[in-house]
């Protein structure tokens, strides 16, 4: 096990995924027949923690679940994936969060998330876990919890020289953008980049403008994932914006691919790899995840990648 200072701490969401696979999405008022149903552990925070842990990173998750069956199941799955869950709390005020997901035959997804216990992840929870945060190497936050909780987690991290990583997903046009002043690495997709910068995202040039704009708002590095068009990286002090391609794959289910990218990127950065090589690897490993059904269950383990796709590692 790596030292505490090499640890990734995820301050984030835990969600029970309820997934229906169907040929097409229903129109309003319409019922369509599903082909397969799967239930699995999810949530952006938990997903990113699992993705990093499956690559051998030392990961702890600070989260919240309800006192119900879904809460117990998610904690069990996280533990089995090598994530330290000693900082996951239980609340009797509300239920474990759920995500009702529909996946069509083109592997596109439509999701309704009920955040439940995730909204209990407050600044007070961050303060109660300040020792865990301050003794880590990187703290990761996402957008499925209380913004004030994220801010407090980053304030503690900054005070102790811990790298901060923000994935503001799902996008929210009303987010408090001043949190970017506390962020070292921000990773978004095109929609989230548009919400943050106000720059419409119609092509790669627009994405480059948005990446540069986000760096000017505080982060050292701004990353925008572009799906099949690759990934952009803008860094403070560098005029050039890197545009990296990604290998094409046959997609079955894209759910959780963005979380796989973030968790993989974090694992590589904490291991000491360069930002560019870490992004290239994360893009390809995230692409592997869409070749399998599910969310956390679709993430490849380090031994599998070494055996079948060693070139995907940095």
TIPAVO-743716 format. One record per residue: x, y, z of N, C-alpha, C, O in turn. Coordinates in steps of 0.02 Angstrom, whole numbers, plus 50000, padded with zeros to 5 digits. Layout:
BEGIN
XYZXYZXYZXYZ ...
# end
This chain:
BEGIN
500434994050000500005000050000500445006250000500945006550037 500275011149959500665017249957500545021350020500085020050058 500975026350030500925030350091500305034750089500005035750036 500125037450148499545041950152499615047750104499135049950073 500235050450098500345056250056500255054649981500205059249941 500255048349963500125046449894499385045149882499175043349826 498985046049934498275044149930497855049249891497975055349895 497375046649854496845050749824496245050549870496015045149889 495985056249888495375056649927494825059549883494895065049856 494295055749875493715058049836493185060349885492945056449926 493005066649881492455069449920491865069749873491785074549836 491445064549874490955064349820490375059649830490265056849884 490005058849776489345055649777489375048049771489825045149743 488855045049801488735037849795488005037149772487555039949803 487905033349719487235032749689487105025449669487555022149642 486505023049682486305016449657486055017249586485565020849575 486375013949538486165014249468485635008949454485725003049471 485105010949421484565006549398484515007449323484255012449299 484775002549285484895003549214484434999049171484414992949181 484085002149124483674998549076483964999549006484105005148985 484064993948970484314994248902483724993148854483354988348861 483654997648806483094997348759483314999648690483855002548683 482914998248640483115000248572483125007748563483585010548532 482625011148592482595018448584482295021548647481945018148685 482415027948656482135031548713481385032648702481175033848646 480975032148755480265033548748480135041048738480485045248764 479625042548700479395049348694478955051048754478745046448789 478825057448769478395059148826477725055548823477385055748772 477535052148877476915048548881476925041648851476425038048854 477505039648824477555033148791477935028148835478395030048870 477745021848832478115016348864478445012248809478125010548758 479075010548818479415006048772479654999948811479755000248871 479744994548775479954988348809480714988148815481074989348766 480954986448874481664985748885481904978748865481514973948865 482544978248850482844971848832483194968548891483164962448901 483534972748931483924970248988483874975449044483854981449030 483864973149106483904977549164484494975549207484614969649219 484874980549230485444979249275485434984349332485234990149322 485634982149390485704986549447486424986449469486734981049474 486704992249483487414992449502487584998549543487195003349547 488164998449573488405004049613488675009449567489005008049518 488525015849585488745021349544488825027749584488965027649643 488725033349550488855039949579489535042349555490015038449555 489585048549536490205051049506490795050449553491345048649531 490695051949617491245051249664491475044049671492065042649666 490985039549683491155032549690491455029649626491925025749630 491185031549569491455029049505492185030949497492605026749478 492335037149510493025039449501493495036149551494065034649535 493245034949612493645031449662493795024349639494365022049646 493295020849613493395013949590493865013749530494305009449527 493775018349482494215018449423494945019149444495375015849416 495075023649492495765024549515496015018549553496585016349544 495595015749597495795009949637495935003849594496395000049608 495545002849541495654997149497496324997549460496574992549435 496615003549458497275004349428497825004149480498405005649465 497655002449542498155001549594498255007549639498695007349682 497875012949630497955018949672497685017649742497235013549751 497955021149791497725021049860497175026249866497325032249863 496545024149873495975028749868495525028149929495365022649951 495335033949956494825034250009494245038549984494355043549950 493645036450001493045040249981492705043050043492545039450090 492585049650042492175052850092491495053850061491425057750013 490975050350086490325050650055489775049350106489905048850166 489165048950081488595048050125488065043750090487905044650032 487795038850129487245034650104486685034650155486775036950212 486115032050136485565031250182485615024650220486025020350203 485205023850271485195017650309484715012850275484175011250301 484925010450217484485006150177484905001050138485515001050142 484564996750102484894991350065485394993950014485944991250007 485214999349978485655002049928486305004749959486845004149931 486245007750018486835010350052487315004750069487915005350055 487064999350097487494993650115487814990650054488404988850054 487424990050000487684987049938488254991149909488764988449888 488174997749908488695002149880489325001949921489875001749894 489265001949987489865001650029490234995050018490844994850014 489854989650013490154983050000490534982949934491094980549930 490214985649881490534985549815491164989949814491664988049784 491134995649847491725000049850492304996449885492874996649862 492144993249941492664989649978492964984149937493574983149937 492544980349902492794974849860493234977349803493654973649777 493134983649783493554986649730494184990049757494554993149719 494294989449822494914992049851494884999149875495405002149888 494275001949881494195008849904494105008749980493705004850006 494455013050015494375013850087493715017550100493635023350080 493255014250134492595017150147492505019250220491945020350242 493045019650257492985021350328492705028350340492475029850395 492725032650288492455039450294491775040150260491545045750250 491455034550243490775034850216490285034550273490275029650311 489865039650280489385039950334488695037550313488555036850254 488275036450363487575034550351487115039650384487255042050439 486575041350349486085046050376485395042850378485215038950334 485015044550430484325042150434483825047550412483225046750419 484105053050385483675058650363483395057550293482875060450277 483725053550253483505052650184483785046050157484105042250195 483675044650094483855038250064484515038650026484755044150009 484805032950012485375032649966485155035249898484605033749875 485585039049866485425041949801485305036449749485595031049753 484885038049699484755033349644484825036949578484715042949572 485015033149527485035035549458484645030649415484815024749410 484115033149383483725029049337483985030349267483915035849240 484295025349238484675026249175484355022049119484195016249129 484265025249062484035021649002484585022048950484855027348936 484765016248922485285015948870484975013248806484665007948806 485055016948751484765014748688485255010548647485825009448669 485055008248589485475003648551486095007048520486555003748497 486095013748520486685017448498487185018548556487685021948547 487025015848614487445016348675487405023248706487825024948748 486915027348685486805033748717486395032648781486025027748786 486465037248829486085036348891485695042548910485885048148892 485155041448946484735046748975484665045049049484485039449066 484795050049093484845048549164484435053449206484455059449195 484075050749256483755054849307484065052949373484035047149395 484375057849407484715056649470484325059849528484155065749524 484195055949580483905058549642484455058349694484655052849715 484695064049716485335064349753485295062049825485805060049853 484715062249857484635059249923485195061049972485325066849985 485515055849999486025056650051486625060850029486975063550071 486745061349964487315065349941487255072649962487765075949971 486645075049969486545082049988486715083250062486725088950084 486855077850099487085078450168487835079350173488115080150228 488175079150115488915079850115489085087250119489235090450068 489065089850179489105096950194489805099250212490255095150219 489905105850221490555108350245490745105250313491335104150326 490245103750354490385100650419490685093750410491105091650450 490455090050359490745083450345491465084150323491895080150343 491605089250282492295090450262492735092050322493285089450328 492485096250367492865097950427492985091750470493535090950497 492485087450476492555081450517493075076650488493355072450524 493205077250423493695072850390494305076750368494655074750321 494445082350401494995086750380495675083150383496115084550341 495765078650430496405075050435496515070650374497065070350347 495985067150353496035062950293496185067150231496605065150190 495855072850225495975077250168496685080050168497025079950117 496895082650225497545086050229498135081350222498685083550204 498035074850235498585070050230498555066150164498835060650160 498245068950114498215065650049498655069449999498925074750014 498715066649940499095069949887498625073649839498815078749809 498015071049831497525074149786496825073349815496655068049841 496425078649809495715078349828495295079649766495405084449729 494805075149754494385075649695493665077149716493405074249764 493345081749680492635083349692492265083549625492565084549572 491605082549629491175082749570490565087049585490545090449636 490075086849540489495091249547488865088249575488345091449573 488895082049601488295078749624488165079749699487745076449729 488535084349730488445085649801488385093149813488425097149766 488305095049875488235102149894488875105949875489425104049896 488795111349837489375115449817489775117849877490395118349874 489425119349932489775121849992490225116450022490755118050049 490015110150016490435104750039491065104149998491615103350025 490995104549931491575104449887492055110149903492665109149907 491795116049913492215121849926492615120849991493215122249993 492285118350043492635117350105493175112050099493725112750128 493035106650063493535101450052494145104250017494715102650035 494035108549966494595111549930494965116749973495575117349967 494605120350015494935125050060495425121450107495985123750118 495205115850133495635111950177496235109350138496805109550162 496105106750078496645104150037497165109450020497765108350027 496925115249999497385120749982497815122850041498405124350034 497515123150100497865125150161498455120550174498965122650203 498405114250153498915109250168499315107150106499665102050107 499255110950052499665109649992499455103449954499865100449919 498825101449960498565095549924498275097649857497905102549853 498445094049804498195095449737497435094649735497165089749763 497085099249703496355099049697496145097649625496415100549579 495665093149617495435090849551494675091449551494335088349591 494405095549505493685096449501493415093949435493665095749381 492905089749439492515087549381491805090149392491405086749424 491625096049366490975099149381490415096049341490075099349301 490315089649352489805085849316489315082849366489515080649420 488665082749348488385085449286488395093049285488375096249338 488415095849226488485103149219487905106949250487325104649247 488055112749278487545117049308487715124249291488225126949314 487295127349252487415134249231487435139049290487705144549285 487145137049347487115141349406487695140249455487705143249508 488165135949437488715134449484489095140749503489165145349462 489355140849564489765146449587490465145649559490855141549582 490615149649508491245148849472491855151049512492425149649492 491745154449568492325156549608492695150649639493255151349662 492375144649639492725138849665493335137149623493795133849647 493345139449560493915138049516494555141149542495105139049523 494495146149586495095149149616495445144349663496025145349681 495095138949684495365133949729495565127549692495755122649724 495525127549626495615121449586496285121449550496475126449519 496635115849554497255114949515497115111849447497395114049397 496695106749446496525103249383495765103149376495415100849421 495515105649320494795105049306494705100949243495065101849194 494225096349246494085091949189493345092349174492925090849217 493175094249113492475094949092492355091649025492835089848990 491715090749008491555089348938491355095948906491405101248937 491125095648843490965101848807490385105748839490405111848844 489865102148861489295105448891489495109148955489295114848966 489875105848997490095108849060490555114849047490525119749083 490975114248996491415119848978491005125948957491185131648972 490465124648921490035130148899489685133448958489625139548962 489445129349006489115132049065489585136649104489385141849129 490215134549109490695138349150490925144649115490985149949147 491065144249050491365149949015490875154248977491015159948961 490275151448961489795155048920489965154948847489635158248807 490485151148827490685150748757490325144848724490445139148743 489875146048675489525140548642490025135548612490525137548582 489875129148620490335123948597490075120648534489655116048536 490325123048477490115120348413490655116548376490515112748329 491285117548395491845114248362492455114248407492435116848463 492995111448383493605110748423493905117648439494165118648494 493865122348393494125129148406493755132348465494055135848506 493095131348468492715133948524492945130848590492995134248641 493075124448587493305120948647493985123548670494115124148730 494425125248622495075128048640494995134748675495345136148724 494535138748650494405145248683494155144248754494345147948800 493715139348763493445138048829493975135348876493995137248935 494415131048851494955128448894495405134048917495595134248976 495585138548872496005144248890495645148748941495945151048989 494995149848930494615154048976494585151049046494625154749095 494535144449051494505141249117495165141849154495175142849215 495715141349118496375142249149496435149249178496715150249232 496175154149142496205161049166495775162149228495845167249262 495315157349243494895157949302495205154949364494915155249419 495805151949357496135149449417496545143049409497115142849432 496275137749378496625131349376497295131749340497405135849295 497755127249360498385126449325498285122849258498625124149209 497805118249258497665114349198496915113849186496535112749233 496705114749124496005113749105495975108549050496305109048999 495565103449061495505097849015494775097548992494315097849032 494685096848926494005096048899493995089748858494375088948810 493555085048877493475078948839492965080148783492445083148794 493135077748723492735079148663492445072848632492265072848574 492395067448671492135061148644492605058448591493205057848602 492325056748533492725053748480493235058648451493705056548417 493145065148465493605070148439494225071048483494665075048467 494275067248537494875067448578494815071648641494275072248670 495385074348662495425078148725495865084248715496365083948679 495675089848746496075095948745496385097148813496095095648865 496995100048813497335102048874497605109048867498005110448822 497385113548911497675120248916498015120848984497725118649034 498615123648986498985124249049499225131349059499405134849011 499225133449121499445140149138500175141049118500595136749131 500325146649086501015148049065501205145248998501765146148975 500735141648964500865138748898500365141548849499755141248860 500615144148792500165146848742499815141448702499225142148683 500175136048688499895130648647499395126448687499495125148746 498865124448653498365119948682498445113248647498385112748586 498565108048686498675101348658498005098248640497515098648678 497975095048582497385091448559497595084248548497965082748501 497355079748591497555072748588496985068548561496405069448581 497135063948517496635059548487496525053548532496915052248579 495995049748519495845043748556495685038148507495375039348455 495905032048523495775026348480495025024948476494665025448526 494785023248417494065021748408493905014748433494305010048423 493325014048464493105007448488492365006648471492025011548452 492105000548476491404999148465491044999948532491104995748576 490655005348539490345006948603489715002648615489305001648570 489665000048676489074996348698488675000548748488055000648745 489035003948793488705007748846489195013148869489725011648896 489015019448858489465025048875489395027448947489755031948968 488925024548985488805026849053489435026249096489745020849099 489635031749128490215031549172490885032449139491405032049173 490895033549074491545034149039491925040349062492535040149070 491565045849072491885051949096492195051049165492725053649179 491845047349208492115045949275492735041449271493205042349309 492715036649224493305032349214493905036549193494455035549217 493785041349149494325045849127494615049649186495225049849194 494195052549227494435056649283494805052449334495345054449357 494525046749352494855042549402495515039849377496005039449415 495545037949313496165035449284496695041049281497275039949298 496475046949260496935052649258497235054049327497835055149333 496805054049378497045055349446497555050149468498065051849497 497405043849454497865038449473498545039349442499065038449475 498555041149377499195042049343499575048149369500185047849378 499225053549382499555059649406499865058549475500425060649488 499495055249519499745053849586500345049149584500785049349627 500355044849532500925040249524501535043649495502065040649491 501465050049476502035053849453502125054449378502635056849355 501635052249340501675052849267501515059949244501195063749280 501745061749185501625068449159500885069349143500515064549133 500685075749140499985077249124499805074549055499275071449047 500225075749005500055073548937499995066048931499515063548903 500485062348957500465055048952499885052248993499585047248974 499735055449049499175053249091498505054149055498065049849058 498425059849020497805061148982497735056148925497185053348915 498265054948888498225050248832498005043348857497565040148827 498305041148911498125034648940497405034548965497035029848952 497205039849000496525040149028496005039948972495485036848980 496145043348916495675043448860495585036348832495025034348817 496135032748824496085026048796495775021048845495405016648824 495935021648909495645017148958494895018548967494505013948977 494705024948964493985026548966493625023748905493055021548910 493965023848847493665020948787493565013448795493065010648770 494015010148830493915002948843493285001748884492944996748874 493135006348930492565005348974491895005148936491425001848958 491855008548879491215008748843491105002448802490585001648771 491584997948802491504991548768491174986348813491084980548793 491004988448875490674983948923490044987248951490004993348953 489574983148971488964985749003489114988049075489584985549107 488714992749099488764994849168489215000849178489465003849131 489305002549242489705008449259490355006049292490845004849256 490365005249357490975002949390491184996049364491784994649359 490694991849349490864985149324491184985149256491484980249235 491144990949221491444991349153492164993549155492504993449104 492404995549213493094998249218493604992549219493544987749257 494104993149177494614987949170495114988449228495264993849252 495354982649250495854982349302496554982749272496654981349213 497034984749313497714985749289498004979549256498314980149203 497904973749285498184967549257497884966149188498234963749143 497234967549180496904966449115497214970949062497334968749006 497314977149080497594981949032498314980049014498504980348956 498704978249064499394976149052499434970249004499874969848962 498944965749011498944959648970498714961048898499014958448851 498184964948890497874965748824498044972248789498094972448727 498144977648828498264984148797498824987948834498714993448859 499414984948838499954988248877500144995148850500394999348887 500024996348786500195002848756499745008448783499895014348775 499175006548815498725011548842498955014348909498685019248933 499465011348939499725013749003500275018848991500635018348942 500345023849035500845029149024501565026449035502045030249028 
# end
